[in-house]
Amino acid sequence: MPEIYWEDAFCAEGNNCFRIGTDDKGNGYISVRGQEDQYLTDSRDALRNLIREIKAGKADHLL
């Protein structure tokens, strides 16, 4: 398992909380808060775009 450096949780309306993280190799990670051992990984750019859409209210139902 890679060493993941998690940021503080972001919580949207309805308590949909998630965290994003990175590792030393430049990979990006996203997880539901409290379940950081179960995560998705992709490039930082791909996850950054996903987070922007979620924060804009376009994909909140996915979490």
Backbone as JSON, one array per atom type, in Angstrom:
{
  "sequence": "MPEIYWEDAFCAEGNNCFRIGTDDKGNGYISVRGQEDQYLTDSRDALRNLIREIKAGKADHLL",
  "N": [[0.84, -1.17, 0.0], [0.6, 2.19, -0.87], [2.19, 5.13, 0.58], [0.02, 7.46, 1.56], [-0.81, 10.84, 1.58], [-3.21, 12.44, 3.13], [-5.57, 15.06, 2.66], [-7.49, 17.49, 4.55], [-10.89, 16.64, 5.23], [-13.54, 17.21, 2.88], [-16.78, 18.3, 3.09], [-19.9, 18.08, 1.68], [-23.29, 19.25, 1.14], [-25.68, 17.36, 2.98], [-23.94, 15.69, 4.27], [-22.04, 14.32, 2.71], [-19.0, 13.39, 2.76], [-15.67, 13.59, 1.71], [-12.22, 12.75, 1.04], [-9.17, 13.88, -0.37], [-6.01, 12.81, -1.56], [-2.43, 12.49, -1.97], [0.53, 10.85, -3.25], [4.09, 10.14, -3.04], [4.79, 9.65, -5.65], [3.3, 11.16, -7.32], [0.67, 10.4, -7.77], [-2.9, 10.67, -7.49], [-5.52, 10.44, -5.04], [-8.8, 9.5, -3.92], [-11.27, 9.27, -1.43], [-14.0, 8.19, 0.62], [-14.65, 9.88, 3.62], [-13.35, 8.4, 6.53], [-13.11, 5.92, 5.44], [-10.6, 5.47, 4.34], [-8.98, 3.39, 3.58], [-10.16, 2.28, 1.45], [-10.08, 3.3, -1.64], [-10.08, 5.35, -4.64], [-7.86, 5.71, -7.35], [-6.04, 7.86, -9.49], [-4.71, 10.08, -11.97], [-3.51, 13.22, -10.68], [-4.65, 15.39, -12.02], [-7.01, 14.32, -13.17], [-8.49, 13.63, -10.88], [-8.64, 16.14, -9.69], [-10.29, 17.5, -11.49], [-12.65, 16.01, -11.13], [-13.23, 16.64, -8.45], [-13.71, 19.4, -8.69], [-16.09, 19.36, -10.17], [-17.79, 18.07, -8.36], [-17.78, 19.89, -6.2], [-19.02, 21.98, -7.46], [-21.56, 21.11, -7.48], [-22.4, 19.36, -9.41], [-21.98, 16.62, -9.39], [-22.55, 15.52, -6.93], [-24.23, 13.46, -6.13], [-22.87, 11.15, -6.7], [-21.21, 10.36, -4.66]],
  "CA": [[0.0, 0.0, 0.0], [1.43, 3.41, -0.93], [2.05, 6.12, 1.64], [-0.87, 8.49, 1.05], [-0.91, 12.02, 2.42], [-4.59, 12.88, 3.0], [-5.95, 16.42, 3.02], [-8.68, 17.56, 5.39], [-12.11, 16.21, 4.55], [-14.47, 18.17, 2.31], [-18.14, 17.79, 3.3], [-20.93, 18.8, 0.94], [-24.61, 19.15, 1.77], [-26.11, 15.98, 3.19], [-22.86, 14.95, 4.9], [-21.21, 13.56, 1.78], [-17.64, 13.84, 3.04], [-14.62, 12.84, 1.06], [-10.86, 13.26, 1.21], [-8.25, 13.62, -1.46], [-4.64, 12.65, -1.1], [-1.39, 12.28, -2.97], [1.69, 10.1, -2.78], [5.37, 10.67, -3.51], [4.96, 9.4, -7.09], [2.44, 12.05, -8.08], [-0.67, 9.87, -7.96], [-3.95, 11.27, -6.69], [-6.43, 9.48, -4.42], [-10.03, 10.03, -3.35], [-11.92, 8.3, -0.58], [-15.02, 8.67, 1.54], [-14.05, 10.08, 4.94], [-13.51, 7.27, 7.43], [-12.87, 4.68, 4.7], [-9.43, 5.79, 3.53], [-8.34, 2.17, 3.08], [-10.88, 1.96, 0.21], [-9.93, 4.55, -2.39], [-9.86, 5.35, -6.07], [-6.64, 6.43, -7.69], [-5.9, 8.32, -10.87], [-3.78, 11.21, -11.99], [-3.98, 14.37, -9.91], [-5.51, 16.21, -12.87], [-8.32, 13.69, -13.3], [-9.21, 13.77, -9.61], [-8.91, 17.57, -9.49], [-11.47, 17.82, -12.29], [-13.79, 15.39, -10.46], [-13.53, 17.44, -7.25], [-14.33, 20.66, -9.13], [-17.47, 19.08, -10.55], [-18.53, 17.78, -7.13], [-17.95, 21.14, -5.46], [-19.97, 22.8, -8.23], [-22.87, 20.52, -7.34], [-22.77, 18.6, -10.6], [-21.8, 15.17, -9.24], [-22.64, 15.21, -5.52], [-24.95, 12.2, -5.96], [-21.97, 10.01, -6.95], [-20.5, 9.98, -3.44]],
  "C": [[0.89, 1.24, 0.0], [1.21, 4.29, 0.3], [1.24, 7.29, 1.08], [-0.95, 9.62, 2.07], [-2.28, 12.64, 2.19], [-4.76, 14.33, 3.41], [-7.15, 16.36, 3.96], [-9.9, 17.19, 4.57], [-12.9, 17.41, 4.02], [-15.86, 17.57, 2.46], [-19.13, 18.68, 2.56], [-22.24, 18.7, 1.71], [-24.98, 17.68, 1.91], [-25.01, 15.09, 3.75], [-22.11, 14.01, 3.97], [-19.78, 14.07, 1.94], [-16.63, 12.96, 2.32], [-13.28, 13.51, 1.3], [-10.07, 12.97, -0.06], [-6.85, 13.55, -0.89], [-3.69, 12.47, -2.26], [-0.3, 11.4, -2.37], [2.95, 10.72, -3.38], [5.6, 10.5, -5.01], [4.06, 10.26, -7.94], [1.05, 11.51, -8.37], [-1.65, 10.6, -7.06], [-4.9, 10.2, -6.2], [-7.66, 10.21, -3.93], [-10.7, 8.91, -2.58], [-13.04, 8.97, 0.2], [-14.36, 8.8, 2.91], [-14.38, 8.9, 5.85], [-13.26, 5.92, 6.76], [-11.66, 4.86, 3.8], [-8.68, 4.56, 3.03], [-9.03, 1.68, 1.8], [-10.91, 3.24, -0.62], [-9.87, 4.28, -3.88], [-8.58, 6.11, -6.33], [-6.62, 6.74, -9.17], [-4.87, 9.43, -10.86], [-4.36, 12.35, -11.15], [-4.94, 15.23, -10.74], [-6.91, 15.63, -12.99], [-9.13, 13.85, -12.02], [-9.53, 15.23, -9.31], [-10.16, 17.97, -10.27], [-12.74, 17.24, -11.66], [-14.21, 16.22, -9.25], [-14.19, 18.75, -7.64], [-15.8, 20.45, -9.49], [-18.33, 18.8, -9.31], [-18.81, 19.07, -6.36], [-18.93, 22.08, -6.16], [-21.39, 22.25, -8.16], [-23.32, 19.66, -8.49], [-22.72, 17.09, -10.39], [-21.91, 14.73, -7.79], [-23.32, 13.85, -5.28], [-24.06, 10.98, -6.16], [-21.29, 9.53, -5.68], [-21.41, 9.36, -2.43]]
}
